Amino acid sequence: MKKPSLIIFIALSSFFSGCENAFEPLEKSDKYVFSMNGYLDVHADTQWIRVMPIGETLLPQDSTVNSNQVRLTREATGESAVLNDSLFKFSGDTYVWNYWSPDPVIANEEYRITATDSVGKQSSVVVRMVSNLMVPEIEYDQDFEEISVSGVVQDSIIALETRYLVQALVEVGCTPEREISFSHLDNVTASPSGNYSFTSINREAIARKLDVEAFSFQVNQRKLVLITASEDWPDYTNLDKIEANLPSVNSNVKNGTGFVGGIAKKEIIITDRQPPC
C-alpha cells in the first residue's frame, strides 16, 4: 500500500516554496496552453492549485491583471465554480498565480479542472479523489520517543512521517526551535487488505540531528502525518526536477504540462504544542 517517491512530490513539498521554476515549462508551444500543478485533498477545507500560462521565459515576471479563468467541476453532478486567483511574489520580480476554492471536495469522486485563456484556449485535468482516511491507533512512549502505529487505508500510502518541534538543551539554555521529521515508508508493513503498521524509536535519531546527547533536548510537539493517493500517483524516485516536469514523463494535463492529483492527508497531534524554552 505504499509507493517509493520523493516526500512528497514537487507539489506537496514545495507547492508554496521558493522553487517556482519547478512549475514552469521550458518553451512556448501551441500544444501546451497552461502548466497545472498541485493536488485536491479530501480532508482540506481549502483547495489550492497553481496554474500558469505557458510562456517564453522560465521565471514569470508579468504581474499584470490576470485574464485567465480556472474552473472546478464535479463530474458526477456537473456542478461548477470559478476558482479565486491569488498572485504570489517570490524573491526578485518573479510571480506565480495560485487558484483556490473554499469548498471541500468529496471522496471517491472525479473533478475536472479547466483553465481557459483570453482567446478561449484551454488546458484541463481530471482528478480522481481517494477515500477518506481513518485515524490510526497510536501508542507513544516519550522516554524513548517510541511510536507504534496501526491502521487501515484503501489507497496507496505516499507519506507516513513523525514530525517533532524540538530544542537542544545547552549550557546557556536552549537552541532555537526547529522541526525534525522522519519518514517511515521503508519500515511500514502493509497487507493487500489495507492494514498497515510500523514501530520506530526516534530519540537517538533526533539527538543525532541536533548533535547532542540522547536526553539533551526537549520536544515541544509531536505529530504523525499520513497521506494517501490513488494508484496513478507518479513515482519520482529516480527523476530529477527537470525530468519530473517534462510533459512526456508524468503529466496528466490535457493540452498542458504538470500533474494534479487527489490525496487524503491527516495530521494527528500526538502531544499538544508546548511553548519553547
PAPA-505921 format. One record per residue (C-alpha): residue number from 0; x, y, z. Coordinates in nm, 4 decimals, m for minus. Example, Ala and Ser with C-alpha at 12.3 -4.5 7.8 and 13.67 -1.06 7.14 Angstrom:
<0 <1.2300 m0.4500 0.7800>>
<1 <1.3670 m0.1060 0.7140>>
# end
This chain:
<0 <0.0000 0.0000 0.0000>>
<1 <0.2967 0.2343 m0.0302>>
<2 <0.4862 0.3874 m0.3201>>
<3 <0.8518 0.4864 m0.3213>>
<4 <0.8550 0.8561 m0.4076>>
<5 <1.0028 1.1895 m0.3137>>
<6 <0.8472 1.3178 0.0098>>
<7 <0.6159 1.4377 m0.1143>>
<8 <0.6463 1.5027 m0.4867>>
<9 <0.7185 1.8528 m0.6037>>
<10 <0.3667 1.9822 m0.5463>>
<11 <0.3421 1.8714 m0.1854>>
<12 <0.6889 1.9626 m0.0640>>
<13 <0.7367 2.2927 m0.2460>>
<14 <0.3907 2.3984 m0.3617>>
<15 <0.4243 2.7331 m0.1868>>
<16 <0.8025 2.7460 m0.1564>>
<17 <1.0529 2.9496 m0.3488>>
<18 <1.1245 2.6797 m0.6076>>
<19 <0.8952 2.8451 m0.8588>>
<20 <1.0942 2.7221 m1.1578>>
<21 <0.9903 2.3642 m1.0787>>
<22 <0.6417 2.4553 m1.2019>>
<23 <0.7344 2.6269 m1.5261>>
<24 <0.7542 2.4738 m1.8745>>
<25 <1.0716 2.5216 m2.0703>>
<26 <0.9410 2.6509 m2.4009>>
<27 <0.6352 2.8015 m2.5640>>
<28 <0.4202 2.5589 m2.7608>>
<29 <0.0839 2.5717 m2.9389>>
<30 <0.0131 2.2272 m2.7964>>
<31 <0.0603 2.3299 m2.4336>>
<32 <m0.1524 2.6190 m2.3068>>
<33 <m0.1082 2.6046 m1.9262>>
<34 <0.1052 2.4320 m1.6672>>
<35 <m0.1057 2.2968 m1.3790>>
<36 <0.0398 2.1601 m1.0546>>
<37 <m0.0943 2.0715 m0.7124>>
<38 <m0.3478 1.8444 m0.5518>>
<39 <m0.7034 1.8246 m0.4219>>
<40 <m0.7284 1.6982 m0.0637>>
<41 <m1.0476 1.5344 0.0632>>
<42 <m0.9657 1.6495 0.4181>>
<43 <m0.8734 2.0109 0.3367>>
<44 <m1.1158 2.2986 0.3842>>
<45 <m0.9478 2.4978 0.1043>>
<46 <m0.8117 2.3660 m0.2242>>
<47 <m0.5090 2.5234 m0.3952>>
<48 <m0.3802 2.4707 m0.7497>>
<49 <m0.1009 2.6536 m0.9301>>
<50 <m0.1909 2.7381 m1.2905>>
<51 <0.0486 2.9291 m1.5146>>
<52 <0.0290 3.0130 m1.8855>>
<53 <0.2994 2.8581 m2.0982>>
<54 <0.5462 3.1417 m2.1524>>
<55 <0.8686 3.2183 m2.3276>>
<56 <1.0644 3.2650 m2.0033>>
<57 <1.1430 3.0158 m1.7307>>
<58 <1.0722 3.2626 m1.4482>>
<59 <0.7416 3.4514 m1.4959>>
<60 <0.7779 3.8238 m1.4302>>
<61 <0.4414 3.9531 m1.5515>>
<62 <0.2227 4.0757 m1.2657>>
<63 <m0.0398 4.2421 m1.4840>>
<64 <m0.4113 4.1743 m1.4394>>
<65 <m0.4865 3.8075 m1.4941>>
<66 <m0.7481 3.7410 m1.7635>>
<67 <m0.7266 3.3611 m1.7373>>
<68 <m1.0070 3.1630 m1.5747>>
<69 <m0.9814 2.8358 m1.3837>>
<70 <m1.2943 2.6337 m1.3161>>
<71 <m1.3511 2.3306 m1.0911>>
<72 <m1.6302 2.0914 m1.1929>>
<73 <m1.7696 1.7946 m1.0044>>
<74 <m1.8120 1.5385 m1.2819>>
<75 <m2.0961 1.3392 m1.1237>>
<76 <m2.3339 1.6369 m1.0991>>
<77 <m2.1896 1.8972 m1.3348>>
<78 <m2.1681 2.1480 m1.0503>>
<79 <m1.9054 2.4027 m1.1416>>
<80 <m1.7396 2.7061 m0.9851>>
<81 <m1.4740 2.9542 m1.0905>>
<82 <m1.1713 2.9431 m0.8609>>
<83 <m1.0392 3.2547 m0.6908>>
<84 <m0.6956 3.3715 m0.8037>>
<85 <m0.4060 3.4914 m0.5915>>
<86 <m0.0812 3.6415 m0.7153>>
<87 <0.2264 3.5203 m0.5261>>
<88 <0.5590 3.7013 m0.5450>>
<89 <0.8912 3.5318 m0.4776>>
<90 <1.2399 3.6775 m0.4500>>
<91 <1.3153 3.9427 m0.7071>>
<92 <1.0310 4.0106 m0.9509>>
<93 <0.9082 3.6548 m1.0032>>
<94 <0.5334 3.5985 m0.9857>>
<95 <0.3055 3.2960 m0.9978>>
<96 <m0.0713 3.2509 m0.9953>>
<97 <m0.2338 3.0174 m0.7436>>
<98 <m0.6057 2.9401 m0.7633>>
<99 <m0.8159 2.8380 m0.4669>>
<100 <m1.1607 2.7253 m0.3636>>
<101 <m1.3135 2.7473 m0.0142>>
<102 <m1.5270 2.4403 m0.0847>>
<103 <m1.4333 2.0846 0.0142>>
<104 <m1.4143 1.8006 m0.2371>>
<105 <m1.5856 1.4644 m0.1959>>
<106 <m1.4051 1.1334 m0.1541>>
<107 <m1.4093 0.8823 m0.4415>>
<108 <m1.5447 1.1302 m0.6949>>
<109 <m1.3936 1.2852 m1.0064>>
<110 <m1.3286 1.6552 m1.0563>>
<111 <m1.2287 1.8393 m1.3708>>
<112 <m1.0077 2.1471 m1.3547>>
<113 <m1.0229 2.3605 m1.6695>>
<114 <m0.8024 2.6628 m1.7362>>
<115 <m0.9077 2.8999 m2.0170>>
<116 <m0.7110 3.1919 m2.1562>>
<117 <m0.8428 3.5188 m2.3008>>
<118 <m0.8902 3.3734 m2.6516>>
<119 <m1.0557 3.0508 m2.5393>>
<120 <m0.7609 2.8101 m2.5453>>
<121 <m0.7814 2.5506 m2.2684>>
<122 <m0.5870 2.3002 m2.0622>>
<123 <m0.7689 2.0554 m1.8385>>
<124 <m0.7141 1.7684 m1.5990>>
<125 <m0.9466 1.5116 m1.4423>>
<126 <m0.8630 1.4274 m1.0805>>
<127 <m0.9906 1.1085 m0.9180>>
<128 <m1.0312 1.1573 m0.5443>>
<129 <m0.9341 0.8901 m0.2933>>
<130 <m1.1182 0.7568 0.0105>>
<131 <m1.1381 0.9331 0.3445>>
<132 <m0.8655 0.8416 0.5918>>
<133 <m0.9403 0.6753 0.9218>>
<134 <m0.7330 0.7928 1.2174>>
<135 <m0.4890 0.5112 1.3068>>
<136 <m0.4236 0.3704 1.6519>>
<137 <m0.1122 0.5236 1.8064>>
<138 <0.0904 0.4190 2.1085>>
<139 <0.3677 0.6504 2.2221>>
<140 <0.6474 0.6280 2.4786>>
<141 <0.8080 0.9678 2.5428>>
<142 <1.1042 0.8194 2.7309>>
<143 <1.2397 0.6557 2.4154>>
<144 <1.0369 0.8609 2.1648>>
<145 <0.8980 0.5278 2.0502>>
<146 <0.5895 0.5269 1.8310>>
<147 <0.3748 0.2305 1.7231>>
<148 <0.1037 0.2876 1.4638>>
<149 <m0.1561 0.0572 1.3088>>
<150 <m0.4462 0.1329 1.0813>>
<151 <m0.6308 0.0621 0.7573>>
<152 <m0.6174 0.2512 0.4271>>
<153 <m0.7991 0.1989 0.0985>>
<154 <m0.5402 0.3736 m0.1189>>
<155 <m0.1631 0.3934 m0.1573>>
<156 <0.0388 0.5454 0.1254>>
<157 <0.2718 0.8088 m0.0197>>
<158 <0.3788 0.9770 0.3062>>
<159 <0.3995 0.8474 0.6626>>
<160 <0.6051 1.0665 0.8929>>
<161 <0.6583 1.1614 1.2527>>
<162 <0.7356 1.5311 1.2954>>
<163 <0.8854 1.6966 1.6012>>
<164 <0.9336 2.0531 1.7169>>
<165 <1.2493 2.0303 1.9250>>
<166 <1.5132 2.2373 2.1016>>
<167 <1.8591 2.1265 2.2061>>
<168 <1.9492 2.1874 2.5698>>
<169 <2.2851 2.3609 2.6008>>
<170 <2.4825 2.5271 2.8803>>
<171 <2.3399 2.8716 2.8085>>
<172 <1.9798 2.7492 2.7780>>
<173 <1.8123 2.6243 2.4606>>
<174 <1.8877 2.6477 2.0921>>
<175 <1.6202 2.7917 1.8588>>
<176 <1.3249 2.5620 1.7940>>
<177 <1.3400 2.3528 1.4769>>
<178 <1.1280 2.0882 1.3068>>
<179 <1.2669 1.7392 1.2551>>
<180 <1.0812 1.4699 1.0637>>
<181 <1.1292 1.1001 0.9914>>
<182 <0.9729 0.9066 0.7062>>
<183 <0.8536 0.5545 0.7883>>
<184 <0.7660 0.4385 0.4375>>
<185 <1.0571 0.1952 0.4356>>
<186 <0.9535 0.0484 0.7717>>
<187 <0.5796 0.0124 0.7278>>
<188 <0.4298 m0.3344 0.6943>>
<189 <0.1204 m0.3461 0.4732>>
<190 <m0.1204 m0.6180 0.3674>>
<191 <m0.3295 m0.6457 0.0481>>
<192 <m0.6401 m0.5758 0.2583>>
<193 <m0.5075 m0.2314 0.3510>>
<194 <m0.3862 m0.2982 0.7046>>
<195 <m0.0574 m0.1285 0.7869>>
<196 <0.1671 m0.0878 1.0905>>
<197 <0.5117 0.0270 1.1968>>
<198 <0.7182 0.0879 1.5099>>
<199 <1.0026 0.3361 1.5341>>
<200 <1.2311 0.4527 1.8166>>
<201 <1.3423 0.8076 1.7407>>
<202 <1.5188 0.9515 2.0465>>
<203 <1.8746 0.8827 1.9311>>
<204 <1.7910 0.9850 1.5747>>
<205 <1.6591 1.3205 1.6979>>
<206 <1.9705 1.3675 1.9114>>
<207 <2.1962 1.2987 1.6118>>
<208 <2.0180 1.5626 1.4049>>
<209 <2.0628 1.8104 1.6888>>
<210 <2.4204 1.6958 1.7546>>
<211 <2.3541 1.6450 2.1269>>
<212 <2.3296 1.3573 2.3730>>
<213 <2.0184 1.1383 2.3728>>
<214 <1.8467 1.3222 2.6602>>
<215 <1.9823 1.6723 2.5904>>
<216 <1.6800 1.8085 2.4066>>
<217 <1.3175 1.8860 2.4704>>
<218 <1.0232 1.8106 2.2419>>
<219 <0.7647 2.0872 2.2130>>
<220 <0.5258 1.8952 1.9882>>
<221 <0.4875 1.5532 1.8317>>
<222 <0.2604 1.4634 1.5421>>
<223 <0.2027 1.1949 1.2805>>
<224 <0.1425 1.2844 0.9152>>
<225 <m0.0310 1.0309 0.6885>>
<226 <m0.1068 1.0901 0.3199>>
<227 <m0.2636 0.8538 0.0679>>
<228 <m0.3133 0.8866 m0.3075>>
<229 <m0.4509 0.6833 m0.5955>>
<230 <m0.2535 0.4276 m0.7950>>
<231 <m0.1761 0.6812 m1.0700>>
<232 <0.0342 0.8920 m0.8327>>
<233 <0.3738 0.9414 m1.0007>>
<234 <0.6890 0.7729 m0.8798>>
<235 <0.9632 1.0375 m0.8711>>
<236 <1.2280 0.8177 m0.7117>>
<237 <1.4798 0.8214 m0.9963>>
<238 <1.3922 1.1569 m1.1540>>
<239 <1.5482 1.4972 m1.1039>>
<240 <1.3307 1.8117 m1.1002>>
<241 <1.3704 1.8792 m1.4719>>
<242 <1.2790 1.5227 m1.5703>>
<243 <0.9840 1.5180 m1.3279>>
<244 <0.8293 1.8178 m1.5058>>
<245 <0.8680 1.7039 m1.8647>>
<246 <0.5239 1.6673 m2.0297>>
<247 <0.6077 1.3206 m2.1569>>
<248 <0.7054 1.1846 m1.8141>>
<249 <0.4353 1.2347 m1.5530>>
<250 <0.1953 1.4959 m1.6851>>
<251 <m0.1777 1.4200 m1.6681>>
<252 <m0.2828 1.7600 m1.8037>>
<253 <m0.4568 1.7682 m2.1426>>
<254 <m0.3141 2.0419 m2.3694>>
<255 <m0.0744 2.1378 m2.0934>>
<256 <0.2007 2.0272 m1.8592>>
<257 <0.2236 1.9285 m1.4936>>
<258 <0.0441 1.6928 m1.2602>>
<259 <m0.2622 1.7389 m1.0393>>
<260 <m0.3550 1.4508 m0.8093>>
<261 <m0.6103 1.3562 m0.5486>>
<262 <m0.4956 1.2890 m0.1935>>
<263 <m0.6166 1.2371 0.1608>>
<264 <m0.3996 1.3947 0.4301>>
<265 <m0.4249 1.3643 0.8080>>
<266 <m0.2082 1.5341 1.0681>>
<267 <m0.2614 1.3652 1.4059>>
<268 <m0.1346 1.5551 1.7088>>
<269 <0.0403 1.3135 1.9462>>
<270 <0.1290 1.5703 2.2136>>
<271 <m0.0040 1.9247 2.2375>>
<272 <0.2102 2.2222 2.1483>>
<273 <0.4300 2.3387 2.4342>>
<274 <0.5942 2.6831 2.4484>>
<275 <0.9625 2.6980 2.3555>>
<276 <1.2123 2.7326 2.6395>>
# end
